[in-house]
Amino acid sequence: MFLPTIPTPEEMLDKAFRRAKKSAAKVRTSKISRQQKSKRIEEVRVQTACQVIRETFENILEKTPHVEELPMFYQDYIDVAVGVDQLKKSLGALNWANGILEKLQNQYIFKIRRSPPENASKVRSAAFGRISSVVNRIRDELEFLNYAKQRLRNMPTVDPEATTAVIAGFPNVGKSTLLRQLTNAEPEVADYPFTTKGIQIGHLERRWQKYQIIDTPGLLDRQVQEMNQIELKAMVALEHLADLILYIFDPSQTSGFAVENQLNLYWEINHIFRNIPVLCIFNKIDLLEDKEIVKYLEKHIKKGEEPLMVAASENNGVNRIIDKLEEFNERQKRESRADVQ
């Protein structure tokens, strides 16, 4: 999410007053009477200072996307990363400041015009004091917007038109390897404020259909009871994005996690994402020594589930996953057409 540069109150006032001084210098060289010139100089300084600040704030407001117009994934992302209410409140403060500055501009220009020439600079000085007070009053909001800019700077770019699969499973079960094999490229790594390593996004295209595969290290790889509120909200955000979940089992247990724990996480993921289909993938089959473990897993996953046997590091079985993605996409299209009819 792009946010324009957010100035500090000091930067904003320094810019406004310097521009005001330059504008006044032009008036000094103009051919008007001395009495009129002294008042016109101060009038221009007030007008320019207010306009510079208002234009800066208006630029921020115009270039900041309206959160409610964004896809739900981004709305949830922003809410957890910085807080939607606080973001709106801070942007509202800029609107408030602009309204006050417009009134001050009109009020003090009127006062300068009505004052004797010798008092014009005092009126302008009072105006600058009021302008400074308004800008400093929204210091906290400007600081928050700058914080939001930093937090949202590397927000992941997702393709809303692509069929999206989200990878889940314990650490070291081969998720990153699978992601690289599926997308045949180094996955893009983007900030995701709910994980320590960032979200990983890989892309592929088959038969003119785009697919994106998403891995969230540190999120969908541990028991739900170990997660904090932010991580739980992050999972809700992913729910808006995922069309399909690829749950990776490691029957070889070389990842260091017992199959019982992997099954517990599998069922928790199914519960949290209850409206999203889950495709089971048994990875590291090449390292499997006890084939009874596969039978045990098949017995304890969802009835009718047909897990895919894969050795991602050897690129064995990866094409079957892509075939399943295509089948899933075609099924979704048929269901969508049936709903329309």
C-alpha positions as CSV (number, residue, x, y, z in Angstrom):
1,M,0.0,0.0,0.0
2,F,1.5,3.3,-1.1
3,L,1.5,6.3,1.3
4,P,3.1,9.6,0.3
5,T,5.8,11.1,2.4
6,I,4.5,12.3,5.8
7,P,6.3,15.4,7.1
8,T,6.8,16.1,10.8
9,P,5.2,19.3,12.2
10,E,8.6,21.0,12.1
11,E,9.2,20.0,8.5
12,M,5.8,21.1,7.5
13,L,6.0,24.5,9.2
14,D,9.6,25.1,8.0
15,K,8.5,24.4,4.4
16,A,5.4,26.6,4.6
17,F,7.1,29.6,6.2
18,R,10.1,29.4,3.8
19,R,7.8,29.3,0.8
20,A,5.8,32.2,2.3
21,K,9.0,34.3,2.7
22,K,9.9,33.6,-1.0
23,S,6.5,34.7,-2.1
24,A,6.7,37.9,0.0
25,A,10.1,38.7,-1.7
26,K,8.4,38.8,-5.1
27,V,5.9,41.3,-3.7
28,R,8.7,43.6,-2.5
29,T,9.9,44.1,-6.0
30,S,6.4,44.9,-7.3
31,K,5.4,48.4,-8.3
32,I,2.8,49.3,-5.7
33,S,2.7,52.0,-3.1
34,R,4.7,51.5,0.1
35,Q,1.7,51.4,2.4
36,Q,-0.1,48.9,0.2
37,K,3.1,46.8,-0.2
38,S,3.7,46.3,3.5
39,K,0.2,44.9,3.9
40,R,0.3,42.9,0.7
41,I,3.6,41.3,1.8
42,E,2.1,40.0,5.1
43,E,-1.1,39.0,3.3
44,V,0.8,36.9,0.8
45,R,2.9,35.3,3.6
46,V,-0.3,34.1,5.4
47,Q,-1.9,33.0,2.2
48,T,1.1,31.0,1.0
49,A,1.8,29.3,4.3
50,C,-1.8,28.1,4.6
51,Q,-1.9,26.9,1.0
52,V,1.4,25.0,1.2
53,I,0.2,23.1,4.3
54,R,-3.2,22.4,2.9
55,E,-1.9,21.2,-0.4
56,T,0.5,18.9,1.4
57,F,-2.3,17.4,3.5
58,E,-4.6,17.2,0.5
59,N,-1.9,15.3,-1.4
60,I,-1.6,12.8,1.4
61,L,-5.4,12.3,1.5
62,E,-5.7,11.9,-2.2
63,K,-2.9,9.4,-2.6
64,T,-3.9,7.2,0.4
65,P,-6.3,4.5,-0.8
66,H,-9.7,4.3,0.8
67,V,-9.5,1.2,3.0
68,E,-13.1,0.2,2.6
69,E,-12.6,0.0,-1.2
70,L,-9.8,-2.5,-0.9
71,P,-10.2,-6.3,-1.1
72,M,-11.0,-7.9,2.3
73,F,-7.5,-9.4,2.6
74,Y,-5.9,-5.9,2.5
75,Q,-8.5,-4.5,4.9
76,D,-7.7,-7.2,7.5
77,Y,-4.0,-6.8,6.8
78,I,-4.1,-3.1,7.4
79,D,-6.3,-3.5,10.5
80,V,-3.8,-5.9,12.1
81,A,-0.7,-4.1,11.0
82,V,-1.6,-0.6,12.0
83,G,-5.4,-0.5,12.9
84,V,-8.0,0.7,10.4
85,D,-9.8,2.9,12.9
86,Q,-6.5,4.7,13.9
87,L,-5.6,5.2,10.3
88,K,-9.0,6.8,9.5
89,K,-8.8,8.9,12.6
90,S,-5.3,10.2,11.6
91,L,-6.4,11.0,8.0
92,G,-9.5,12.7,9.5
93,A,-7.2,14.9,11.5
94,L,-5.6,16.2,8.3
95,N,-9.1,17.1,7.0
96,W,-9.8,18.9,10.3
97,A,-6.6,20.8,10.0
98,N,-7.3,21.9,6.5
99,G,-10.7,23.2,7.4
100,I,-9.2,25.2,10.3
101,L,-6.4,26.5,8.1
102,E,-8.8,27.7,5.5
103,K,-10.7,29.7,8.1
104,L,-7.5,31.1,9.6
105,Q,-6.3,32.2,6.1
106,N,-9.6,34.1,5.4
107,Q,-9.7,35.5,8.9
108,Y,-6.2,36.9,9.1
109,I,-6.1,38.2,5.5
110,F,-9.2,40.1,6.4
111,K,-7.5,41.4,9.5
112,I,-4.4,42.5,7.6
113,R,-6.4,44.3,5.1
114,R,-8.3,46.2,7.8
115,S,-5.3,47.0,9.9
116,P,-2.9,50.0,9.7
117,P,0.2,49.2,7.6
118,E,2.4,49.4,10.7
119,N,0.4,46.6,12.4
120,A,0.3,44.2,9.5
121,S,3.4,42.3,10.6
122,K,2.0,41.8,14.1
123,V,-1.2,40.4,12.6
124,R,0.8,38.1,10.3
125,S,2.9,37.0,13.3
126,A,-0.3,36.1,15.2
127,A,-1.5,34.2,12.2
128,F,1.7,32.2,12.1
129,G,1.3,31.4,15.7
130,R,-2.2,30.0,15.1
131,I,-1.0,28.0,12.1
132,S,1.8,26.5,14.1
133,S,-0.7,25.6,16.8
134,V,-3.0,23.7,14.4
135,V,-0.1,21.7,12.8
136,N,1.4,20.8,16.2
137,R,-2.0,19.8,17.4
138,I,-2.0,16.9,15.0
139,R,1.6,15.8,15.8
140,D,0.5,12.4,17.0
141,E,-1.6,11.8,13.9
142,L,1.3,12.7,11.6
143,E,3.6,10.5,13.5
144,F,1.1,7.6,13.3
145,L,0.8,8.1,9.5
146,N,4.5,8.0,9.1
147,Y,4.6,4.8,11.2
148,A,1.8,3.3,9.0
149,K,3.8,4.2,5.9
150,Q,6.7,2.2,7.2
151,R,4.6,-0.7,8.2
152,L,2.6,-0.9,5.0
153,R,5.5,-0.1,2.7
154,N,6.2,-3.7,1.7
155,M,2.6,-5.0,1.9
156,P,2.4,-8.2,-0.2
157,T,1.0,-7.8,-3.7
158,V,-1.5,-10.5,-4.4
159,D,-3.4,-11.1,-7.6
160,P,-7.1,-11.2,-6.9
161,E,-7.8,-12.9,-10.3
162,A,-5.5,-15.8,-9.7
163,T,-6.5,-19.1,-8.1
164,T,-4.8,-19.0,-4.7
165,A,-3.5,-21.9,-2.7
166,V,-2.1,-21.3,0.8
167,I,0.5,-23.8,2.2
168,A,0.1,-25.1,5.8
169,G,2.1,-27.5,7.8
170,F,4.8,-27.7,10.5
171,P,8.3,-26.3,9.9
172,N,10.8,-28.3,7.9
173,V,8.1,-30.5,6.2
174,G,9.3,-29.2,2.8
175,K,6.9,-26.2,2.3
176,S,9.5,-23.9,0.8
177,T,11.0,-26.6,-1.3
178,L,7.6,-27.4,-2.7
179,L,6.8,-23.7,-3.3
180,R,10.0,-23.4,-5.4
181,Q,9.3,-26.6,-7.3
182,L,5.7,-25.6,-8.1
183,T,6.6,-22.1,-9.2
184,N,9.9,-23.0,-10.8
185,A,11.4,-19.7,-9.4
186,E,12.6,-18.1,-6.3
187,P,9.4,-17.0,-4.5
188,E,8.8,-13.4,-3.8
189,V,9.3,-12.6,-0.1
190,A,7.1,-9.8,1.2
191,D,6.4,-8.4,4.6
192,Y,3.6,-10.0,6.6
193,P,3.4,-8.4,10.0
194,F,2.1,-11.6,11.7
195,T,5.2,-13.7,10.9
196,T,8.9,-13.4,11.6
197,K,10.1,-14.4,8.1
198,G,7.5,-12.7,5.9
199,I,5.0,-14.1,3.5
200,Q,6.3,-16.0,0.5
201,I,4.5,-15.8,-2.8
202,G,5.1,-17.9,-5.9
203,H,3.4,-17.7,-9.2
204,L,2.7,-20.1,-12.1
205,E,0.5,-20.1,-15.2
206,R,-1.1,-23.1,-16.9
207,R,-3.5,-23.0,-19.8
208,W,-3.8,-19.2,-19.5
209,Q,-4.9,-19.5,-15.9
210,K,-2.8,-17.8,-13.2
211,Y,-2.1,-19.5,-9.9
212,Q,-0.4,-18.1,-6.8
213,I,1.0,-20.2,-4.0
214,I,1.4,-18.6,-0.6
215,D,3.5,-19.8,2.3
216,T,3.4,-18.0,5.7
217,P,6.4,-19.2,7.8
218,G,5.7,-18.9,11.5
219,L,1.9,-18.8,11.1
220,L,0.3,-21.9,9.7
221,D,2.9,-24.2,11.2
222,R,2.0,-24.5,14.9
223,Q,-0.8,-25.3,17.2
224,V,-3.6,-22.8,17.4
225,Q,-3.4,-22.6,21.2
226,E,0.2,-21.3,20.8
227,M,-1.0,-18.3,18.7
228,N,-1.7,-14.8,19.9
229,Q,-4.6,-12.6,18.9
230,I,-2.7,-11.0,16.1
231,E,-1.8,-14.3,14.6
232,L,-5.4,-15.5,14.8
233,K,-6.5,-12.4,13.0
234,A,-3.9,-13.0,10.4
235,M,-5.4,-16.4,9.7
236,V,-8.7,-14.7,9.2
237,A,-7.1,-12.4,6.7
238,L,-5.7,-15.4,4.8
239,E,-9.2,-16.9,4.7
240,H,-10.3,-14.0,2.4
241,L,-7.4,-14.9,0.1
242,A,-7.3,-18.7,0.0
243,D,-9.2,-20.7,-2.5
244,L,-7.5,-23.9,-1.5
245,I,-5.2,-25.0,1.3
246,L,-2.2,-27.4,0.7
247,Y,-1.6,-29.2,3.9
248,I,1.9,-30.8,4.0
249,F,2.5,-33.9,6.0
250,D,5.9,-35.4,6.7
251,P,5.4,-39.1,7.2
252,S,9.1,-39.6,7.5
253,Q,9.1,-37.4,10.7
254,T,12.6,-36.2,9.7
255,S,11.2,-32.7,10.3
256,G,11.3,-33.5,14.0
257,F,7.5,-33.5,14.4
258,A,5.5,-36.6,15.2
259,V,2.7,-37.5,12.9
260,E,0.2,-37.2,15.8
261,N,1.1,-33.5,16.2
262,Q,0.9,-33.0,12.4
263,L,-2.6,-34.5,12.5
264,N,-3.7,-32.2,15.3
265,L,-2.6,-29.2,13.3
266,Y,-4.3,-30.6,10.2
267,W,-7.6,-30.8,12.0
268,E,-7.2,-27.3,13.6
269,I,-6.5,-25.9,10.1
270,N,-9.7,-27.6,8.9
271,H,-11.7,-26.1,11.7
272,I,-10.4,-22.6,11.3
273,F,-10.7,-22.7,7.5
274,R,-13.8,-24.8,7.5
275,N,-15.2,-23.3,4.3
276,I,-12.0,-23.8,2.3
277,P,-11.1,-27.2,0.8
278,V,-7.9,-28.8,2.0
279,L,-5.6,-30.9,-0.2
280,C,-3.4,-33.3,1.7
281,I,0.2,-33.8,0.5
282,F,2.5,-36.5,2.0
283,N,6.0,-35.1,1.3
284,K,9.4,-36.7,1.8
285,I,8.1,-40.1,0.7
286,D,11.6,-40.9,-0.5
287,L,12.8,-40.7,3.1
288,L,10.0,-42.9,4.5
289,E,11.1,-46.1,6.2
290,D,7.9,-47.2,7.8
291,K,5.0,-47.4,5.3
292,E,2.5,-48.2,8.1
293,I,2.7,-44.5,9.0
294,V,1.1,-43.6,5.6
295,K,-1.7,-46.0,6.4
296,Y,-2.1,-44.5,9.8
297,L,-2.3,-41.0,8.4
298,E,-4.8,-42.0,5.7
299,K,-7.0,-43.5,8.4
300,H,-7.1,-40.3,10.4
301,I,-7.5,-37.6,7.8
302,K,-10.9,-36.7,6.3
303,K,-12.9,-39.6,4.8
304,G,-12.6,-39.7,1.0
305,E,-9.4,-37.6,1.1
306,E,-6.9,-38.8,-1.5
307,P,-3.4,-37.6,-0.4
308,L,-0.7,-37.0,-3.0
309,M,2.6,-38.8,-2.5
310,V,5.4,-36.4,-3.2
311,A,9.2,-36.0,-2.8
312,A,9.5,-32.3,-3.4
313,S,13.3,-32.2,-3.1
314,E,13.5,-34.8,-6.0
315,N,10.6,-33.0,-7.9
316,N,8.7,-36.3,-7.8
317,G,4.9,-35.9,-7.8
318,V,5.0,-32.1,-8.1
319,N,3.2,-32.2,-11.4
320,R,0.3,-34.1,-9.8
321,I,-0.2,-31.1,-7.5
322,I,-0.4,-28.8,-10.4
323,D,-2.9,-31.2,-12.1
324,K,-5.0,-31.0,-8.9
325,L,-4.8,-27.2,-8.9
326,E,-6.1,-27.3,-12.5
327,E,-8.9,-29.7,-11.6
328,F,-9.9,-27.6,-8.6
329,N,-9.9,-24.5,-10.8
330,E,-12.1,-26.1,-13.5
331,R,-14.5,-27.4,-10.8
332,Q,-14.8,-23.9,-9.3
333,K,-15.6,-22.5,-12.8
334,R,-18.3,-25.1,-13.3
335,E,-19.8,-24.4,-9.9
336,S,-19.8,-20.6,-10.6
337,R,-21.6,-21.1,-13.9
338,A,-24.1,-23.4,-12.2
339,D,-24.7,-20.7,-9.6
340,V,-25.4,-18.1,-12.3
341,Q,-27.8,-20.3,-14.1
